[in-house]
Amino acid sequence: MHASIVKVSRTRKAPLRKHPNRRLDIALALGIAAFVALPWYRIDGGFFGLGWLASFPADPAAAPGFLQIATYGRWWLIVPVLLMGLAAAARFTEDPMRRGSLLAFAGAAGIGFLALQGLAIGFSGWTWAISEVLFGPLADGQPSMGAGAVLASLIFVLIFAFGLAERGAMKGDAFIVGAISILVFLVAVFVFYPIGSMMVGAFQDFDGSFNPNGFGRNIVDPSIWSLDCVIGAGRCGVAWRTFWLALMTASGSTLLGLAFALVATRTGFRFKKSLRLLTVLPIITPPFVIGLALTLLFGRSGVVTEAVSAVLGIEPGRWLYGLTGIWIAQVLSFTPISFLVLIGVVEGVSPSMEEASQTLKADRRRTFWRISLPLMKPGLANAFLIGFIESMADFGNPLVLGGSHGVLSTEIFFAVVGSQNDPSRAAVLAIVLLGFTLTAFLAQRLWLSGKNYATVTGKADSGVHAALPRSVSFGVHALVIPWALFTLVVYGMILVGGFVKTWGLDNSLTLEHYVQAFSVEFRDGSLAWTGVAWNSFWTTMEIALISAPLTAAVGLLTAYLIVRQRFAGREFFEFALMMSFAIPGTIIGISYIMAFNLPPIEMTGSALILIACFVFRNMPVGVRGGVAAMSQLDQSLDEASLTLRADSFRTIRKIILPLLRPAITAALVYSFVRAITSISAVIFLVSAEYNMATSYIVGLVENGEYGVAIAYSSMLILVMVTVIGGFQLLVGERRLRRENRIQSVAAVPASIHQEKTA
């Protein structure tokens, strides 16, 4: 009997184990839906408005891809259909290496062809002369990509990723390969493609044809590069004026930020908590509001100006309107950011190193200048870089206080929307601005590269930081106390300014500005939002609440890949993401206008362009916060989860994310606040339908309605504080279970003693 069982078991063939195809099946099903069930081209009324359903699929504007080929003569779309068919055929190939090669080829060829045909064929036909020579003229062109084309592009990216996973990339983990591929694709589309379009735009004419004359004329324009101020013959060109202002702002904000950090950590100052509160206020304040407050104080009709004029009999001047006023406003705005960067660095200097210096007979002054301060170089370099870039990109304060002293950000704006109407000049100015910021970014990395400033190790360090030398302590207090009082006065003016009827003319208190902005009435049994600010307010809240979670998700996923995975090009990928932080918002705005105003991707005037701008502009901060938080998590947690047969997606969802709640909260808060307070990029991207709060407030300022502008800004600050608290409650805190090691260790001798007596 046993022999017969053995014989049967030997003759019965084991079933062939099929390769896992569920992910690929879903991707192919979505790819077919992209060609059959969705409009291939952009819908004028908007895809999410669903107005296209009434005429789908008969209407040529809403027809899916297969009808565009069969009925409307878009024969070139047959290529992605064939490539999708190749991927479907590869699904039934048994050899995993061959299957992976076919999928990778089909995915790469599909995304490459869709991008190429989108760039080559515009509304009226070929956009490149060489295409017409090779293929002949086209009877009709094509609009921008719609839902079907976008979905097909993403599916081709996933097919490419699944192919690499089949071939063993990242140990065959399809989720990791897919995440890397999608992120690289998105960064290429929303960071590098717009920057490239802006640079190409510098060599184009109004109709899009190649014309290098505009670039040659603008790049040597004396109004950009003039150095007459050096020889006293006039004003500097706008490039050197902006560069000098950025250096002064970065130096001032870094010096003050260091002084605040030293007072908060190395002195017995009684109001340390109040100093930390002052660091939060400018971050949640719209960038031009400080300029408005300075105007209420030092403008021609300001409180201080009128008081000085009355006491001394001096004619009110216009000294505030120029580089001096911009510099004061920018230092007020960016000092808190420098403080937040530097306080951790100051606290991170090892006390034992300072104690060792004093043990070797060095006094406090020599220890501070030779030991403590040099170890703070990375923080000082980062604070200086942030101040430099923020000053370069600042748009609100120069617009309010600049007067005739324009900077690069405002000159770019007026070159696009002003009477000049010169896109080539705007592109050249943007390239100059980008050159300054990227040079500073690379110089900072070069200066810090190859140097080690680590002072915190795994060993215990229970020393106490050395007290500041008397001269340094006196100096930092002399800087911090007057500046803190000045900041309080400025924010007091912001608070009061919304309740003053007409500043400088009628200083009586009123609620008229708040009523005009945010009035509410009951009409016909329903609530009516009658205030002038409600439309932009709700638009801002909607876009900020959509973009904040997307920014946090993309940033933290990128951080996970950078910290936990090793793949070719990882260092370049991380550098490219951080480089996008060095791109000023003004350049992001002008590059998005030039890239997404025409096929293949047209998003201008829509909410999508604002959301994309916020996500990829603010993503680097989420990445850095996620990298810092994830570096503290032992990799054995991931390995244990994977050992228990959990895939990477489940490991992230069940293990990593619960431990990253502080980083998630920080990413949500930062992206939400920046979406509300951003102006340099938004000013180029808003439309009548989607007008953001900051853009609306700029319009109020230009019309002289300062009271309503300040009232609106005060309301935004209140809303941001409330939503930040809501994010904190929603995400919660990270809960770690820690055993009382002291008690456990103490129990060991007791148990030994009991065992001996027994």
C-alpha positions in Angstrom: 0.0 0.0 0.0 2.8 2.3 0.8 4.5 1.5 -2.5 1.3 2.4 -4.4 1.1 5.7 -2.6 4.7 6.5 -3.4 4.1 5.5 -7.0 1.1 7.8 -7.3 2.9 10.6 -5.7 5.8 10.2 -8.2 3.6 10.0 -11.3 1.4 13.0 -10.4 2.9 16.2 -11.7 3.1 19.2 -9.3 1.1 22.2 -10.5 3.0 25.0 -12.0 3.2 28.0 -9.7 1.8 31.0 -11.5 3.6 34.3 -11.1 1.7 37.0 -9.1 -0.2 39.2 -11.6 -2.8 41.0 -9.6 -1.0 44.3 -9.6 -0.3 44.0 -13.3 -3.9 43.0 -14.0 -5.3 46.1 -12.2 -2.8 48.3 -14.1 -3.8 46.9 -17.5 -7.5 47.2 -16.7 -7.0 50.9 -15.8 -4.9 51.3 -19.0 -7.8 49.9 -21.1 -10.2 52.2 -19.2 -7.9 55.2 -20.1 -8.4 54.5 -23.8 -12.1 53.5 -23.7 -13.9 55.1 -20.8 -12.3 58.5 -20.3 -12.0 61.7 -22.4 -8.5 61.6 -23.9 -8.1 65.4 -24.2 -8.7 68.2 -21.8 -12.3 69.2 -21.1 -12.9 73.0 -21.2 -15.5 72.9 -18.4 -13.2 70.7 -16.2 -13.2 67.0 -15.9 -14.5 66.9 -12.3 -17.4 69.1 -13.2 -18.8 66.0 -15.0 -20.5 68.1 -17.6 -18.8 66.1 -20.3 -20.9 63.0 -19.4 -23.9 64.3 -21.4 -22.0 64.3 -24.7 -19.7 61.3 -24.0 -18.5 59.6 -26.2 -19.9 61.2 -29.4 -18.5 64.7 -28.8 -15.1 65.0 -30.4 -13.9 67.2 -27.5 -14.9 64.4 -25.0 -14.2 61.3 -27.1 -12.0 58.6 -25.6 -8.7 57.6 -27.2 -9.9 54.7 -29.4 -12.6 57.0 -31.0 -9.9 59.7 -31.5 -8.0 57.1 -33.6 -10.9 55.5 -35.4 -13.2 58.5 -36.1 -11.2 61.7 -35.8 -8.0 60.9 -37.5 -5.5 61.1 -34.6 -3.6 58.1 -36.1 -0.5 58.7 -33.9 -2.4 57.5 -30.9 -2.3 53.9 -32.3 1.3 53.6 -31.0 0.4 53.7 -27.2 -2.5 51.3 -27.9 -0.1 48.8 -29.4 2.4 49.3 -26.5 -0.4 48.6 -24.0 -1.3 45.5 -26.0 2.4 44.4 -25.8 2.2 44.8 -22.0 -1.0 42.7 -22.0 0.7 40.0 -24.1 3.8 40.0 -21.8 1.5 39.1 -18.9 1.2 35.5 -20.2 4.9 35.0 -20.6 6.2 32.4 -18.2 9.9 33.4 -18.1 10.1 36.2 -15.5 13.2 37.8 -17.0 11.7 37.9 -20.4 8.3 39.1 -19.0 10.1 41.8 -17.1 12.0 43.0 -20.2 8.9 43.2 -22.3 7.0 45.1 -19.6 9.9 47.5 -19.0 10.2 48.2 -22.7 6.5 48.7 -23.2 6.3 51.1 -20.2 9.3 53.2 -21.1 8.3 53.4 -24.8 4.8 54.3 -23.9 5.6 57.2 -21.6 8.3 58.4 -23.9 6.0 58.4 -26.9 3.2 60.1 -25.1 5.5 62.9 -24.0 7.0 63.2 -27.5 3.7 63.4 -29.4 2.3 65.8 -26.8 5.2 68.2 -27.4 5.4 67.7 -31.1 1.7 68.2 -32.0 -0.2 71.3 -30.9 -3.5 72.9 -31.5 -2.9 73.6 -35.2 -0.6 70.8 -36.1 3.1 70.1 -35.9 5.0 72.4 -33.5 8.4 71.4 -34.9 9.4 72.1 -38.5 11.4 68.9 -38.7 8.3 66.8 -37.9 6.4 68.3 -40.9 9.4 67.5 -43.1 9.5 63.9 -42.0 5.8 63.1 -41.8 4.1 65.7 -43.9 1.5 68.3 -42.8 -1.3 67.4 -40.4 -4.9 68.1 -41.2 -5.7 68.8 -37.6 -3.8 69.2 -34.3 -4.7 68.1 -30.8 -5.6 69.8 -27.5 -3.8 69.3 -24.3 -3.8 66.0 -22.5 -6.9 65.1 -20.6 -7.9 62.5 -18.0 -7.4 59.5 -20.4 -4.0 60.6 -21.5 -2.8 61.4 -17.9 -4.1 58.0 -16.6 -2.4 56.2 -19.5 0.9 57.9 -18.7 0.8 56.9 -15.1 -0.1 53.3 -16.1 2.9 53.2 -18.4 5.1 54.3 -15.6 3.7 51.5 -13.4 4.2 48.9 -16.2 7.8 50.0 -16.5 8.2 49.7 -12.7 6.6 46.2 -12.6 8.9 45.1 -15.4 12.0 46.2 -13.4 10.6 44.4 -10.3 10.1 41.2 -12.4 13.8 41.4 -13.3 14.8 41.5 -9.6 15.2 45.3 -9.0 14.9 46.2 -5.3 14.6 42.4 -4.5 11.5 42.2 -6.7 9.5 44.6 -4.4 7.0 46.1 -6.9 5.7 48.7 -4.4 9.2 50.2 -3.8 10.1 50.2 -7.5 6.7 51.7 -8.4 7.0 54.4 -5.7 10.5 55.4 -7.0 9.3 55.4 -10.6 6.2 57.5 -9.8 8.1 60.0 -7.7 10.8 60.4 -10.4 8.1 60.9 -13.0 6.3 63.5 -10.9 9.4 65.5 -10.1 10.4 65.5 -13.7 7.0 66.8 -14.8 6.5 69.4 -12.0 10.0 70.6 -11.3 12.4 70.0 -14.2 10.0 70.4 -17.1 8.8 73.8 -15.9 12.3 75.0 -15.3 13.4 73.8 -18.7 10.3 75.5 -20.3 11.3 78.7 -18.7 14.9 78.5 -20.0 13.6 77.7 -23.5 11.1 80.6 -23.2 14.1 83.1 -23.0 14.9 82.2 -26.6 11.3 82.3 -28.0 9.2 85.0 -29.6 5.6 85.8 -28.7 4.3 83.1 -31.1 6.7 80.5 -29.7 9.1 80.6 -32.6 12.9 80.5 -31.9 14.3 84.0 -31.6 17.6 84.5 -29.6 17.4 88.3 -30.0 15.3 88.7 -26.9 17.7 86.8 -24.8 20.7 88.6 -26.2 19.0 92.0 -25.6 17.9 91.3 -22.1 20.9 89.5 -20.7 23.2 92.6 -21.3 20.6 95.1 -20.3 22.3 97.8 -18.2 19.2 98.0 -15.9 20.0 94.5 -14.8 23.8 94.6 -14.4 24.7 98.2 -14.0 27.4 98.9 -11.3 27.0 102.7 -11.3 26.3 102.7 -7.6 29.8 101.5 -6.9 31.3 104.6 -8.5 28.6 106.9 -7.2 27.1 107.6 -10.7 23.6 106.2 -10.0 21.7 103.2 -8.9 22.8 99.6 -9.2 21.1 97.3 -11.6 18.3 95.2 -10.4 20.4 92.0 -10.2 23.1 93.5 -7.9 20.5 95.4 -5.9 18.7 92.2 -5.2 21.9 90.3 -4.4 23.1 93.0 -2.0 19.7 93.1 -0.3 19.8 89.3 0.1 23.3 89.4 1.6 22.2 92.0 4.1 19.0 90.2 5.0 20.7 86.8 5.4 23.4 88.4 7.6 20.9 90.3 9.7 18.5 87.4 10.2 21.3 84.9 10.9 22.9 87.2 13.5 19.6 88.0 15.2 18.6 84.3 15.1 21.9 83.3 16.7 21.4 86.0 19.4 17.9 84.8 20.1 19.1 81.1 20.3 21.9 82.0 22.7 19.6 84.0 25.0 17.1 81.2 25.0 19.6 78.4 25.8 22.7 79.9 27.4 21.4 82.7 29.7 19.0 83.1 32.6 16.6 85.3 30.7 13.2 85.3 32.4 11.0 85.5 29.3 12.4 82.5 27.2 8.9 81.1 26.5 7.8 84.5 25.2 10.8 84.5 22.8 9.6 81.2 21.4 6.1 82.6 20.9 7.5 85.4 18.9 9.1 82.9 16.6 5.8 81.5 15.6 4.0 84.7 14.7 6.0 85.7 11.6 5.7 82.2 10.2 1.9 82.2 10.2 1.7 85.8 9.0 1.2 86.6 5.3 4.6 88.0 4.0 3.4 91.5 3.1 1.6 92.2 6.4 4.8 93.2 8.1 5.4 95.7 5.3 1.9 97.1 6.0 2.5 97.4 9.7 5.8 99.2 9.0 3.9 101.6 6.8 1.4 102.3 9.6 4.4 103.1 11.8 6.9 104.8 9.6 5.0 105.8 6.4 4.3 109.4 5.6 1.1 109.2 7.7 2.5 106.7 10.2 2.3 107.0 14.0 6.1 107.5 14.5 6.5 109.8 11.5 3.7 112.1 12.6 5.0 112.2 16.2 8.5 113.0 15.2 7.2 115.6 12.7 5.1 117.3 15.5 7.9 117.3 18.1 10.9 118.2 15.9 9.1 120.1 13.1 10.7 117.8 10.5 8.9 117.3 7.1 7.7 113.6 6.8 10.1 111.7 4.6 9.9 108.6 2.4 12.9 106.8 3.7 10.9 103.7 4.4 10.0 103.2 0.7 13.2 101.6 -0.7 15.8 99.0 0.2 16.0 100.2 3.8 12.3 99.5 4.4 12.5 96.2 2.5 15.5 95.1 4.6 13.8 95.9 7.9 10.6 94.0 6.9 12.6 91.0 5.6 14.8 90.7 8.7 11.6 90.8 10.8 10.1 88.1 8.7 13.0 85.7 8.4 14.7 86.0 11.8 12.3 83.5 13.4 13.2 81.0 10.8 16.9 81.4 11.5 16.1 81.1 15.3 14.3 77.8 14.7 17.2 76.5 12.6 19.9 77.6 15.1 18.3 76.8 18.5 18.7 73.0 17.9 22.3 73.6 16.7 23.2 75.7 19.8 21.7 73.1 22.1 23.5 70.3 20.2 27.0 71.5 21.0 28.4 68.9 23.4 29.0 70.4 26.9 31.9 68.0 27.5 33.9 69.6 24.8 33.4 73.0 26.4 34.3 71.6 29.8 37.5 70.0 28.3 38.5 73.4 26.9 38.1 75.1 30.3 39.9 72.2 32.0 42.9 73.1 29.7 42.9 76.6 31.2 40.9 78.3 28.4 38.5 81.0 29.7 34.9 81.3 28.7 35.6 83.9 25.9 38.2 81.7 24.2 36.0 78.6 24.6 33.1 80.3 23.0 35.0 81.7 20.0 37.3 78.7 19.4 35.1 75.7 20.4 31.4 76.5 20.6 31.0 78.9 17.7 32.9 76.8 15.1 30.8 73.8 15.9 27.7 75.8 15.0 28.9 76.3 11.4 26.4 74.0 9.8 23.5 75.7 11.4 24.8 79.2 10.6 25.3 78.1 7.0 21.8 76.7 6.8 20.3 79.8 8.4 22.2 82.1 6.1 21.2 80.1 3.0 17.5 80.1 4.0 17.6 83.9 4.7 19.4 84.5 1.3 16.9 82.4 -0.7 13.9 83.8 1.1 15.0 87.4 0.5 15.7 86.6 -3.2 12.2 85.1 -3.5 10.3 87.6 -1.4 7.6 89.4 -3.4 5.2 90.9 -0.9 7.4 93.2 1.1 9.2 94.6 -2.0 5.8 95.2 -3.6 4.6 97.1 -0.6 7.8 99.0 0.4 9.9 98.9 -2.7 8.7 102.1 -4.4 10.9 102.7 -7.4 13.6 100.3 -6.1 12.4 97.1 -7.7 14.0 93.7 -7.1 14.2 90.7 -9.4 10.9 89.2 -8.1 8.9 92.3 -8.7 10.6 93.0 -12.0 9.7 89.5 -13.2 6.0 90.1 -12.2 5.8 93.4 -14.0 7.5 92.0 -17.1 4.6 89.4 -17.3 1.6 91.4 -16.2 2.7 95.0 -16.6 2.8 97.2 -19.6 6.1 95.6 -20.8 4.5 92.3 -21.7 7.8 90.7 -22.4 8.0 87.0 -21.6 11.6 86.8 -22.8 12.7 89.4 -20.3 10.8 87.7 -17.5 12.5 84.4 -18.4 16.0 86.1 -18.4 15.3 87.7 -15.1 14.2 84.4 -13.7 17.3 82.7 -14.9 19.5 85.4 -13.2 17.5 84.9 -10.0 17.9 81.1 -10.2 21.6 81.5 -10.9 22.1 83.4 -7.6 20.1 81.0 -5.5 21.6 77.8 -6.9 25.1 79.3 -6.6 24.4 80.0 -2.9 23.0 76.5 -2.4 26.0 74.8 -4.0 28.5 77.1 -2.2 27.0 76.1 1.1 27.2 72.4 0.3 30.8 72.7 -0.9 31.8 74.7 2.2 30.3 72.0 4.6 31.4 69.0 2.5 34.1 66.8 3.9 33.9 68.3 7.4 32.6 66.6 10.5 30.7 68.6 13.1 29.2 65.7 15.1 29.3 66.2 18.8 26.4 64.0 19.9 27.2 60.3 20.1 25.7 57.3 21.8 27.7 57.9 24.9 26.2 59.7 27.9 27.0 63.4 28.1 25.7 64.9 31.3 27.6 68.1 31.4 26.2 71.6 31.5 26.7 74.2 28.7 29.3 76.8 29.5 27.9 80.3 30.3 28.4 83.0 27.8 31.3 85.4 28.1 30.2 88.6 29.7 30.8 90.6 26.6 28.9 88.2 24.4 26.0 88.0 26.9 25.8 91.8 27.0 25.9 92.0 23.2 23.1 89.4 22.6 20.9 91.0 25.2 21.4 94.4 23.6 20.3 92.9 20.3 17.4 90.7 21.4 15.5 92.9 23.9 15.1 95.9 21.6 14.3 93.7 18.6 11.7 91.7 20.6 10.1 94.9 21.7 10.1 96.3 18.2 8.5 93.0 16.9 5.8 93.4 19.6 5.1 96.9 18.5 4.9 95.8 14.8 2.4 93.1 15.6 0.4 95.5 17.9 0.0 97.7 14.8 -1.2 94.7 12.8 -3.8 94.0 15.5 -4.9 97.6 15.9 -4.8 98.5 12.2 -7.8 96.4 11.3 -9.9 98.5 13.8 -8.9 102.0 12.7 -11.2 103.6 10.2 -8.7 105.5 8.0 -5.1 105.4 9.2 -3.5 108.9 9.4 -6.8 110.7 8.7 -9.4 109.2 11.0 -8.0 107.1 13.8 -11.4 106.3 15.4 -12.1 102.6 16.1 -14.5 100.7 14.0 -15.6 97.2 13.0 -16.3 98.3 9.5 -13.3 96.5 7.9 -14.2 93.2 9.4 -17.9 93.6 8.4 -16.9 94.5 4.8 -14.7 91.5 4.5 -16.6 88.8 6.5 -20.3 89.9 6.8 -22.9 87.1 6.9 -26.7 87.5 6.3 -29.8 85.4 6.3 -31.7 85.6 3.1 -34.8 83.6 2.3 -34.1 81.2 5.1 -30.6 80.5 4.1 -27.1 81.7 5.0 -25.6 84.2 2.6 -21.8 85.0 2.7 -22.0 88.6 1.7 -18.5 89.7 2.7 -16.1 90.6 -0.1 -13.4 88.2 1.2 -15.4 85.0 1.5 -14.9 83.8 -2.1 -11.1 83.9 -1.9 -11.2 82.7 1.7 -13.1 79.5 0.9 -10.9 78.9 -2.2 -7.8 79.2 -0.1 -9.0 76.9 2.6 -10.1 74.2 0.0 -6.8 74.3 -1.9 -4.7 74.4 1.3 -6.5 71.5 2.9 -6.1 69.4 -0.3 -2.5 70.2 -0.9 -1.3 69.7 2.8 -2.0 66.0 3.0 -0.6 65.4 -0.5 2.6 67.3 0.4 3.0 65.3 3.6 2.3 62.0 1.9 4.7 62.6 -1.0 7.4 64.0 1.3 7.3 61.2 3.8 7.2 58.5 1.1 10.3 60.1 -0.5 12.0 60.2 2.9 11.3 56.5 3.4 12.9 55.7 0.1 15.9 57.8 0.7 16.6 56.5 4.2 15.6 52.8 3.9 16.3 51.9 0.3 19.5 51.8 -1.8 19.0 52.3 -5.5 21.0 53.7 -8.4 20.8 57.5 -8.5 19.6 57.9 -4.9 22.1 60.7 -4.1 21.2 62.6 -7.2 17.5 62.1 -6.5 17.9 63.5 -3.0 20.0 66.4 -4.3 17.4 67.2 -7.0 14.6 67.3 -4.4 16.6 69.7 -2.1 17.5 71.8 -5.1 13.9 72.5 -5.7 13.9 74.1 -2.3 16.5 76.5 -3.6 14.3 77.6 -6.4 12.5 80.8 -5.4 8.7 80.9 -5.6 8.8 83.6 -8.2 10.6 81.3 -10.6 8.2 78.5 -9.8 5.3 80.7 -10.7 6.8 82.0 -14.0 8.0 78.6 -15.0 4.6 77.0 -14.4 2.9 79.7 -16.5 5.3 79.0 -19.4 5.1 75.2 -19.1 1.4 74.6 -18.4 -0.2 77.3 -20.5 0.0 75.2 -23.8 0.0 71.5 -24.8 0.8 68.9 -23.8 -0.3 69.8 -20.2 -2.6 72.8 -19.8 -3.5 73.7 -16.2 -3.5 77.5 -16.0 -6.6 79.0 -14.4 -7.4 75.8 -12.6 -7.1 74.7 -9.0 -4.8 71.8 -10.1 -1.9 74.2 -11.0 -2.1 75.7 -7.5 -2.2 72.3 -5.8 0.7 71.0 -7.9 2.7 74.2 -7.1 2.2 73.9 -3.4 2.9 70.2 -3.2 6.2 70.3 -5.1 7.3 73.6 -3.7 6.9 72.6 -0.1 7.8 68.9 -0.5 11.5 69.2 0.4 10.6 70.3 3.9 8.5 67.2 4.4 11.3 65.2 3.0 13.9 66.6 5.4 11.6 66.3 8.4 10.8 62.7 7.4 14.5 61.8 6.9 15.4 63.2 10.3 12.6 61.3 12.1 13.1 58.1 10.2 16.8 58.1 10.9 15.9 57.6 14.6 13.9 54.4 13.8 16.0 51.2 14.0 15.9 49.4 10.7 15.3 46.1 12.6 11.7 47.2 12.9 11.3 47.0 9.1 13.3 43.8 8.9 11.1 42.1 11.5 8.0 43.1 9.7 9.3 41.8 6.4 10.5 38.6 8.0 6.9 38.0 9.1 5.8 38.0 5.5 4.5 41.6 5.4 5.2 43.5 2.2 6.7 47.0 2.1 3.3 48.8 1.9 1.9 47.0 4.9 5.2 47.7 6.8 4.9 51.4 6.1 1.2 51.5 7.0 1.4 49.4 10.2 5.0 50.1 11.5 6.5 53.2 10.1 3.6 55.7 9.9 2.5 55.3 13.6 6.0 56.2 14.7 6.3 59.2 12.4 3.4 61.2 13.8 5.5 64.2 14.9 7.0 64.4 11.4 3.5 64.0 9.8 2.2 66.8 12.0 5.1 69.1 11.1 4.7 68.4 7.3 0.9 69.0 7.5 1.3 72.2 9.5 4.1 73.6 7.3 2.5 72.8 4.0 -0.9 74.2 5.2 0.6 77.4 6.4 2.7 77.9 3.3 -0.3 77.3 1.1 -2.1 80.1 2.8 0.8 82.6 3.2 2.6 82.0 -0.1 2.5 84.9 -2.6 5.6 84.9 -4.8 4.4 81.9 -6.9 0.6 82.3 -6.4 0.5 85.8 -7.8 1.2 84.3 -11.3 -1.1 81.3 -11.0 -4.4 82.7 -9.6 -7.5 83.3 -11.8 -10.8 85.0 -11.4 -12.4 81.6 -10.4 -9.5 80.5 -8.1 -8.2 83.6 -6.3 -6.1 82.9 -3.2 -6.2 85.0 -0.1 -2.7 86.5 -0.4 -3.4 87.6 -4.0 -6.7 89.2 -3.0 -4.9 91.1 -0.1 -2.3 92.4 -2.5 -5.1 93.8 -4.6 -6.6 95.5 -1.5 -3.2 97.0 -0.8 -2.8 98.3 -4.3 -6.2 100.0 -4.0 -5.2 101.6 -0.7 -7.7 99.6 1.4 -5.2 98.9 4.2 -7.9 98.4 6.9 -9.6 95.6 5.0 -6.3 94.0 4.1 -5.1 93.9 7.7 -8.5 92.7 8.9 -8.3 89.8 6.4 -4.8 89.0 7.4 -5.7 88.9 11.1 -8.5 86.5 10.3 -6.1 84.2 8.4 -3.7 84.2 11.4 -6.6 83.1 13.6 -7.7 80.4 11.2 -4.1 79.0 10.8 -3.7 78.7 14.6 -7.0 76.9 14.9 -6.3 74.5 12.0 -2.8 73.8 13.3 -4.3 72.7 16.6 -6.8 70.6 14.7 -3.9 68.8 12.8 -2.2 68.1 16.1 -5.4 66.5 17.6 -6.1 64.6 14.4 -2.7 63.0 14.0 -2.1 62.6 17.7 1.2 61.9 19.4 3.7 59.0 19.0 3.3 56.6 21.8 6.3 54.5 22.7 6.2 51.8 25.4 9.3 52.1 27.5 10.1 49.8 30.4 11.6 51.2 33.6 15.1 49.9 33.1 16.3 51.3 36.4 13.7 49.3 38.3 14.5 46.2 36.2 18.2 46.4 36.9 17.6 47.1 40.6 15.5 44.0 40.8 18.3 41.8 39.7 20.5 41.9 42.9 17.3 41.5 45.0 16.4 38.3 43.2 20.0 37.0 43.5 19.9 37.7 47.2 16.7 35.8 47.6 18.1 32.9 45.7 21.1 32.7 48.0 19.1 32.8 51.2 16.8 30.1 49.9 
